Amino acid sequence: MPGGTEWIIIVIAVLVLFGGRKIPEFMRGLGKGVREFKDAKDNVRNEFESGIKEKDVDTAVKPII
């Protein structure tokens, strides 16, 4: 993990490469990407949990005969 000096160098490099006007647009896009990733992760988790619950219900309802 970068320390304090490394973060300062990274921030300066980003400012030089993208300029001050592009950074808010870049951050918005990054935030949107992170949000979409989180939503997809939550959807997969919900599908997995609902599949487990359905499997539990199916095994609990089967007659023993």
MOTA-V768898 format. One record per residue. N is the residue number from 1. RES is the residue in one letter. OMEGA is omega as a letter, one per 30 degrees, with the letter a starting at -180 (NA if undefined). D_CENTER is the distance of its C-alpha to the mean C-alpha in Angstrom with 2 decimals. Layout:
BEGIN
[[N,RES,OMEGA,D_CENTER] [N,RES,OMEGA,D_CENTER]]
END
This chain:
BEGIN
[[1,M,a,19.76] [2,P,l,21.68] [3,G,a,24.29] [4,G,a,25.64] [5,T,l,27.71] [6,E,l,25.06] [7,W,l,22.67] [8,I,l,25.65] [9,I,l,26.36] [10,I,l,22.80] [11,V,l,22.94] [12,I,l,26.41] [13,A,l,25.45] [14,V,l,22.65] [15,L,a,25.24] [16,V,a,27.81] [17,L,a,25.74] [18,F,a,24.11] [19,G,a,26.53] [20,G,a,26.10] [21,R,a,25.76] [22,K,a,22.88] [23,I,l,20.56] [24,P,l,19.71] [25,E,l,18.99] [26,F,a,16.82] [27,M,l,14.82] [28,R,l,14.55] [29,G,l,13.24] [30,L,l,10.68] [31,G,l,9.64] [32,K,l,9.75] [33,G,l,7.65] [34,V,l,4.72] [35,R,l,5.94] [36,E,l,6.54] [37,F,l,3.60] [38,K,l,3.30] [39,D,l,6.90] [40,A,l,7.42] [41,K,l,6.48] [42,D,l,8.73] [43,N,l,11.18] [44,V,l,11.66] [45,R,a,12.27] [46,N,l,14.62] [47,E,l,16.41] [48,F,a,16.94] [49,E,l,18.30] [50,S,l,20.45] [51,G,l,21.80] [52,I,l,22.80] [53,K,l,24.46] [54,E,l,26.30] [55,K,l,27.50] [56,D,l,28.74] [57,V,l,30.55] [58,D,a,32.09] [59,T,a,33.44] [60,A,a,34.71] [61,V,a,36.61] [62,K,l,38.41] [63,P,a,42.09] [64,I,a,43.59] [65,I,NA,46.76]]
END
